[in-house]
Amino acid sequence: PREFYEDVPGLRENYDEFNSLRLLYYIATQNSSSILKMTQDTSKAGPDGAGRHLQQAMKLRQAVSSKNYHMFFKLYKDFSESARHLLDNIIFRIRHEALQIICKAYLSYPLKELRKRISYENETDSDFVAYLQQSGVVLKENNAAVDCRKCRLRFFRPEKESDREKGVTHGSFH
């Protein structure tokens, strides 16, 4: 791919974005050997080897590998639309991991804060509550908070057949 961008001068300006999308694809497909190779190649190129887009993708790789969901969702919002489309393939998995971490760390967690924390702001309240219930999250009586004590070890992934109709991929591209 590098030769293609070097041969056509007008495309050089998009090389950084192309590489960032390639890294995001490797992250989404959990291709650790390609991620490692790409990270090594970028570090060999020195500080100027990674442009703004690739640096952002590398930060996201770090967030995913360290299970830092806060950083993941913060970075997710700053990516281009095409990059977010790639990340939409793993967002369910990241949300699920975030819910597990939150329920292990807190006794109770406000629903309004949780919605922001796992980047579920664009959905209706009823869709969000349905998603949480589908994931095994137990809500307090007034649906204003998650009862984290009751949630532990109750997580499950929703049925794949019904999710395919909705476009949920659970981290896979097929």
C-alpha positions in Angstrom: 0.0 0.0 0.0 2.8 2.4 0.8 4.2 2.2 -2.8 0.8 3.1 -4.2 0.7 6.3 -2.2 4.3 7.1 -3.1 3.6 6.6 -6.9 0.6 8.8 -7.0 1.6 12.2 -5.5 -2.0 13.4 -5.1 -2.8 10.5 -2.7 0.1 11.2 -0.3 -2.1 13.5 1.8 -4.5 10.6 2.5 -1.8 8.1 3.5 -2.1 8.8 7.2 -5.8 8.4 7.2 -5.6 5.2 5.2 -3.1 3.8 7.7 -5.3 4.8 10.6 -8.3 3.0 9.0 -6.1 -0.1 8.4 -5.1 -0.1 12.1 -8.8 0.3 13.2 -9.7 -2.6 10.9 -7.0 -4.7 12.6 -8.3 -3.7 16.0 -11.9 -4.6 15.0 -10.8 -8.0 13.7 -8.5 -8.6 16.7 -5.6 -9.2 14.3 -2.8 -8.8 16.9 0.1 -9.8 14.7 -0.8 -7.1 12.1 -1.4 -4.5 14.9 2.1 -5.4 16.3 3.8 -5.1 12.9 2.1 -1.8 12.2 3.0 -0.4 15.6 6.6 -1.5 15.1 6.8 0.0 11.6 5.4 3.3 12.9 7.8 3.4 15.8 10.8 2.7 13.5 9.7 5.7 11.3 10.3 8.0 14.3 8.1 10.8 15.7 7.1 12.0 12.3 6.2 8.5 11.1 2.6 8.8 12.4 0.4 11.6 11.4 -2.6 12.9 13.4 -5.0 10.2 12.3 -2.7 7.3 12.9 -1.7 8.7 16.3 -5.4 8.8 17.2 -5.8 5.2 16.1 -2.8 4.1 18.1 -4.3 5.8 21.2 -7.5 3.9 20.5 -5.5 0.6 20.2 -4.0 1.4 23.6 -7.5 2.0 25.1 -8.9 -1.2 23.7 -5.9 -3.3 24.9 -5.9 -1.8 28.4 -9.8 -2.0 28.6 -9.9 1.7 29.2 -13.5 2.2 28.0 -13.5 5.9 29.1 -10.7 6.7 26.7 -12.2 4.5 24.0 -15.6 6.4 24.0 -13.8 9.7 24.2 -11.7 8.9 21.2 -14.6 7.3 19.3 -16.5 10.6 19.2 -13.5 12.3 17.6 -13.0 9.9 14.7 -14.3 10.5 11.2 -17.5 8.9 10.1 -15.7 6.2 8.1 -13.6 5.3 11.1 -16.6 5.2 13.4 -18.3 2.7 10.9 -15.4 0.3 11.5 -15.5 0.8 15.2 -19.3 0.2 15.3 -18.4 -3.5 14.7 -16.8 -3.7 18.2 -18.7 -1.1 20.1 -21.0 -3.8 21.6 -18.1 -5.7 23.0 -16.5 -2.5 24.5 -19.8 -1.5 26.0 -20.2 -5.0 27.5 -16.7 -4.9 29.0 -17.4 -1.4 30.3 -20.6 -2.6 32.0 -18.7 -5.4 33.6 -16.0 -3.1 34.9 -18.6 -0.6 36.2 -20.6 -3.2 38.0 -17.6 -4.6 39.7 -16.4 -1.2 40.8 -19.6 0.4 42.2 -22.5 -0.6 44.3 -24.9 1.6 42.4 -24.4 3.7 39.3 -26.7 6.5 38.0 -28.4 5.6 34.7 -27.9 9.1 33.2 -24.1 8.9 33.9 -23.9 5.4 32.5 -25.6 6.4 29.3 -22.9 9.1 28.7 -20.1 6.8 29.9 -20.8 4.1 27.4 -21.8 6.5 24.6 -25.4 5.5 24.3 -26.7 9.1 24.0 -28.4 8.9 20.6 -30.9 6.2 21.5 -34.3 6.7 23.3 -34.6 6.0 27.0 -36.7 2.9 26.4 -34.1 1.5 23.9 -31.3 2.1 26.4 -33.2 0.4 29.3 -34.1 -2.5 26.9 -30.4 -2.8 26.0 -29.4 -2.9 29.6 -32.0 -5.5 30.5 -31.0 -7.6 27.6 -27.4 -7.5 28.8 -28.5 -8.7 32.3 -28.2 -5.4 34.1 -30.4 -5.0 37.1 -32.0 -1.6 37.6 -33.2 -0.1 40.8 -36.9 0.3 41.4 -37.2 3.7 39.9 -35.0 2.9 36.8 -32.7 5.9 37.8 -29.7 3.7 38.7 -28.1 0.4 38.1 -28.1 -2.0 41.1 -24.5 -3.1 40.6 -24.5 -5.6 43.5 -27.2 -7.7 41.7 -25.6 -7.4 38.3 -22.4 -9.2 39.0 -21.9 -12.4 37.0 -25.3 -11.9 35.3 -23.9 -10.6 32.0 -24.7 -12.4 28.8 -24.7 -11.6 25.1 -28.1 -11.3 23.4 -29.1 -13.9 20.9 -27.2 -13.5 17.7 -30.1 -14.3 15.4 -32.2 -11.4 16.5 -29.2 -9.1 16.6 -28.3 -9.8 12.9 -31.6 -8.4 11.9 -30.8 -5.2 13.9 -27.2 -5.0 12.5 -25.4 -5.9 15.7 -22.2 -7.9 14.9 -20.7 -8.7 18.3 -17.3 -7.8 17.0 -17.3 -9.9 13.8 -17.7 -8.9 10.2 -19.8 -11.8 8.9 
